[in-house]
Amino acid sequence: MVFNYVNPWLLYWLATNSIGGTVSGEVGRTTTSPLGSGDFADLIELEELKKTLRIIEYRERLNSLEQANFSVATGRFFLPSTTLQIGAKKSLAVCRISRYFSLKDFQGIIRWIQGLREEYRQKYQSKDVLKEIFSISDELANQIFKTTTNEFLNDLIKISDEPLSKLNPIPWGTGFLVGGTQLLTNYHIIPTEEIAEQCIAEFNYVEDIWGNTNNSVFYEFEPKALFACNPKLDYTLVQLRTSLSKNPAGYNFGWIPLIEKEDNIAPGITYTFDEKIPKSKIEETIQNLKKDDKITIFKNEETQKNDIELYSVKELIETFSGKKICCIYPKYDNFEEVSKIYTNQWEKLCQKIENDVKKIIDNILPKPKDPNNYKYQTGEPVIVIQHPKGRKKEIILFSNKVIDNGLLKNYLRYSADTDYGSSGSPVFNAQWELVALHHAAIPNLDSEVTESDPNNKTIANQGVRICRIIEDLKKQSTTNYQLKSFIEDYVITLEQISYPPLPSGLEFNGLDSYVKLESSFPNQQNESQSFTVEAWVKPDIEGGPVASLLLTSSSGEICQFRLRITSTSNDSGSLKYNFSGLRSGDGEIDGVEIGKFNHLAATINFEENSTEIQLYVNGKNKHNQPYIHNVSNKTPISFTPQIKLIGAFEDINNIDRANIPSVNDFFKGAITEIRLWTLARKKSEIQQTMFHRLNTKNPDWKKENLVGYWRFEEELGEKIYNSNSLIGDGLNYGAKQIRASQYPAVSLSFGLVFNGENELVFDQKNTNENEIKKITVEGWVRHKFGNCLIVSGGSKKDDRISLDWSLSWDDGKIYVTLGSKTKICTQNNAPTDEVWHHLAFTWDMSQDQNQSSFGEVSIYIDGQLQGIVIVSSSSEKLTWKKNSDVRIGKRKESVDDRDREIAIGEVRIWNKVRTQIEIRENRYRRLYNSDEENLVGYWRLDDDTRGGEQKENKEIEVSDSSSKQNNGRILGKGNLGSTIEFYNKARFGDAYTNSL
C-alpha cells in the first residue's frame, strides 16, 4: 500500500479547529488522534452484530440474484458491462479542491508540523515528501530549499510572498457534487466558511484516452448560501457559486445522490451455521477466560469505575434463514489505542487478545462436519475516485475489500489505496452506490510489525458512512432552512425508503394553527371514572400545548385537563399536565426528545377524595407511582370526556360562550394519532399498542373503551374525522399536513413488507355485479429486488384459483396480465431507487373486443401514463367474476421465496376506469368516505397485524376500509413484516418492540 503518511491537513485542522487537544500530538485523553476519528480515549464502536449479520445476509441474497449458475470461485460479483459506463459518469462529479494560502496561514501549518512529537514530525522532514504534500515543482523547490542540514521545514517556513504566489493554489483535497450546486468534502479540508472562500473546486482535471489533459472548469465556493459541517463525522457540505455566464456545476457534471441506506456494503466476518453448539460450552469457556483474567473484560485503570467489554460472544441468533449463528465479534475497534492510555504493555495485551480469540473460536466454534456451515465472509469491494497528491483524477479498482470487522458505527474500513489529496473522495460499492466519504488512513500501532516491514505502516483506510452523514444532516435541518431545502430536493432519506408519501399527521406553526373538535359524546353516553389520552408528538424547541381535555359531570360541573411540552434544553423536554376547575393539580415527567416523535400518554383516575394521574413518555413512567391530588370537598367522580382543542389552549371561562374558542397559547411541532379511552390503561397495554395502528373495525377495541381515535391525515381546511365514531369530528384551523416519508417519521406502520412465502387473500363477497367490466387498481410499492405479483384477482374453480388479472413487477418492468395468455408491460423499466412509487392500471373490458381482444389497458407510474408493449394476447373472453379472490404480495410461481423483497401499501380497487387526473391528484390522499362511489376494495395495510401474539391456528385478519367489508387474511409461512419494523430495524438494529 502507498498510504504510509498521515495527512498533515487532517492533523492540523483536527488539532486547531475541532475535537480539542494540544498541538503537540500527544496521544491521551485530551489530545487529538491522527486518525481523524477523534480522541484516542473515545472507543470506536463497531456496528451492532445483529445489524451486521442482517446486512451480510441481505447482500448475499442480492448478489445471488445477479450471479450466473455456472460461476466459479465465489461468483459474488458478476456485474454488467454498463457498470464501467456508470462509473465514468459518476466520476464526472468528483473534483480537486485547492486553497489559496495567505503567508500567515501557510507558516502556521509549518510551525504546527514542527511542534509534533518526533515520531510524527520525522515523516515530514524529507524534501521529497514536502514536495509531494505541497505540490512543489522542481524549479520552485530549488528556489525554496537552501539547507545543507536537511532542515527543510525551516526553509519552508521562511517562504516569502513571491514563491508562495507561484505555489498557490495548493491542492488541498478531493470533493464531489451531491446536488446541483452542493459539494461534499471533509471537515478537515474545509472547516469554516472563511476557509471555503479561500478554496476553488476544479472539475474535469483528468487525462483523456490519449494521455492529454482536459480543460479544467473552476468554481468558487459560496458558503453564505449553504454551509453545514460536523467535526466528529469529519464532513462539510458547502455550496458552489454560479453566475449568469456559468451553469450550475451539477448540470454540467451531474451529481452523486445521497441515499440513507445502511445495507449497501458488507464487511468480512467469520461465523458458523451450527445449531448443535452446546450453550453450556460457550458459557464455560467465557467464564474460564474471565476467571483467568484474560480478554473479555478490560479494566479502566484510570477511573476504576467502568469495565469495558472488548469482545462479545453471540450465540444462537435467529436470522432470516431461520438458521442459528454463533459469532466471536469485537465490540470496539480501537482497543489497542485505549489500552495504550492505561498500560505500557499494550502490544502484549493486543497479542493476548488475538490469541484468546483464536482459542475461543477453536473451543466454541469447531468446524462442523458440513463445511458449508462454516463461513469466512470476505468483505465486499469498494471503489474510490480521488485526486491523490493533487494528481489528475484516478480510480482504485484492485485490492480494495472492506476489511474484517470493517463496518463500524460511524465508519467503514477498507484496503483500497489512497494518498495525500484523497481526503474527501467518494467511496462506492460494486454497484456504484455511495457508501462512504473517505477521510483518513489508520496507522498500524504495532511497532514490531512496522519495524520489520516499513511498508506495513497502515492497517486500513477509513471513510465516514454516508448513512451517518445524512442522519446528522437531517438533525441539523430542523434549524437550517437552506439545508432542509437541499435534503428535500436531493437526498433520499431512510424515511422515504421506509414509508410511502401518505398523510401522517399535522404540523402546527406555534402562532395561530390548531384543531377544534366538536362535542364528542352527548347525553353522558361515555361517562366514566377514569380516562387515558395518548398521542404521538414531535415538539420543536418552543414546545407548547398538546391537548385540552374537557371533563363534564352529569350535573354540568367542569374540569379541564391540559397537556403541554416544555423544553429543558435543545434536545430534551418534559411533559406537563395541569388540572383546573372542579379539581386541580399539576405534575410533569422528563424524557421528551425535541425534534423527534415521542409517544405520550396520561391516565386519569378519579376517586372520591383524590385524583390519580400517571404520565408516560415512550412507554416509560419515571416515577412508577402516580401523582395523587387530594380533594377537600366532595365532588363528582364520573365525567364525560371531550377533547376540545389540539395544539392550543383556551380560557376555561370562555369554553361555553362562543363557538370560536378564546385561544391564547399555541403548540409548535407535529401531532398525530390521538386516542381517547374511558379507562385508565395499564403500562403494559400502552406499550403493546403504542407502535401499532388500531383497526377500528375490530369490535374488541370498543370493548376496551376506545371512544376517540384521530389520525390527523386530512389536508388544510378539511374536516377532521374521529375514526372510531360518527361523532367527535372537528376542523383544521391552519395546521399543515405532513407525510410519512418526511423526517422525522412517526414510528407507525404504513404498509406491509413481503419477503418470504406469504400473501394476503381477500374474498370478494360483497359485489353487486356478476361481472366487473371496468376496473382501476392502485397501490404504493417499494421494490428492493425480485419478482412479485403485487395485486391480482382470480376466480375460484374446483378449489383452484384461475387468474383473471394481475399487476406485477417482473424483471424490472411493470406487467399487467389478463387471463392466462394476455400480457402487457411498460416500455421502460420501473424506477429502481428503492423508494416508494405509486403504480396503477386501468382495464376497460366494455370496449369493443373486435378492435382488441382484451379491451383497453393503461399503466401509470406516479400518475404518469406509460408507454406499453403487448407481449402476448389471445382471443379468450376476459372478465372479472363475482365472488373472486384478491391477492396482495403473492410470489411468482417457480421463484425461490427468498428471492424477493417488496413492500406494499394503500391498495385500492374501483369498478370504473379512473382518469389520469383522478389517479395523479388523489394518490397522496386517504379515503374517508367508505361509501365512495365505485370503490370495490380499500386496504390500507397498516392494520394491527403485530399488536399481539398470533394464536395457534388463528389467521391474522387485515381489514377492508371500504363499505364492501371484504376483509382478508395472511396466508403462508414466510416473514410478513410491517414498514415500521423496517424503519426501526434500520434505526435501532432490532425489532421495534425492543426499542422501549
QUIKA-V259115 format. One record per run of one state. SS is the DSSP state (H for helix, E for strand, L for the rest). FROM is the first residue (numbers start at 1). LEN is the number of residues. Records with the same first field share a line. If there is no record, write none. Layout:
SS = FROM-LEN ; FROM-LEN
//
This chain:
L = 1-7 ; 18-27 ; 47-2 ; 67-15 ; 92-2 ; 100-3 ; 115-3 ; 125-2 ; 135-3 ; 145-7 ; 158-3 ; 168-2 ; 178-4 ; 186-7 ; 197-2 ; 204-3 ; 208-5 ; 214-3 ; 222-5 ; 231-4 ; 241-2 ; 244-2 ; 247-2 ; 254-4 ; 260-8 ; 274-5 ; 292-5 ; 300-7 ; 310-1 ; 319-5 ; 331-1 ; 333-2 ; 343-3 ; 365-6 ; 378-3 ; 382-1 ; 387-1 ; 391-3 ; 397-4 ; 409-2 ; 415-11 ; 429-5 ; 444-3 ; 453-5 ; 478-3 ; 493-1 ; 499-4 ; 510-4 ; 518-4 ; 525-3 ; 529-1 ; 540-4 ; 553-5 ; 568-4 ; 582-3 ; 594-3 ; 607-3 ; 618-2 ; 621-6 ; 631-8 ; 647-1 ; 651-1 ; 655-8 ; 667-1 ; 678-5 ; 690-9 ; 704-2 ; 711-8 ; 721-1 ; 723-7 ; 734-2 ; 740-12 ; 755-3 ; 764-7 ; 773-1 ; 787-1 ; 798-2 ; 811-2 ; 819-3 ; 827-10 ; 845-11 ; 862-2 ; 866-2 ; 873-7 ; 882-3 ; 892-8 ; 911-5 ; 923-12 ; 940-17 ; 959-9 ; 973-3 ; 989-3 ; 996-1
H = 8-10 ; 49-18 ; 82-10 ; 103-12 ; 118-7 ; 127-8 ; 138-7 ; 152-6 ; 161-7 ; 193-4 ; 249-5 ; 279-13 ; 335-8 ; 346-19 ; 371-3 ; 388-3 ; 447-6 ; 466-12 ; 481-10 ; 494-5 ; 522-3 ; 652-3 ; 683-7 ; 699-5 ; 916-7 ; 979-10 ; 992-4
E = 45-2 ; 94-6 ; 170-8 ; 182-4 ; 199-5 ; 207-1 ; 213-1 ; 217-5 ; 227-4 ; 235-6 ; 243-1 ; 246-1 ; 258-2 ; 268-6 ; 297-3 ; 307-3 ; 311-8 ; 324-7 ; 332-1 ; 374-4 ; 381-1 ; 383-4 ; 394-3 ; 401-8 ; 411-4 ; 426-3 ; 434-10 ; 458-8 ; 491-2 ; 503-7 ; 514-4 ; 528-1 ; 530-10 ; 544-9 ; 558-10 ; 572-10 ; 585-9 ; 597-10 ; 610-8 ; 620-1 ; 627-4 ; 639-8 ; 648-3 ; 663-4 ; 668-10 ; 706-5 ; 719-2 ; 722-1 ; 730-4 ; 736-4 ; 752-3 ; 758-6 ; 771-2 ; 774-13 ; 788-10 ; 800-11 ; 813-6 ; 822-5 ; 837-8 ; 856-6 ; 864-2 ; 868-5 ; 880-2 ; 885-7 ; 900-11 ; 935-5 ; 957-2 ; 968-5 ; 976-3
//
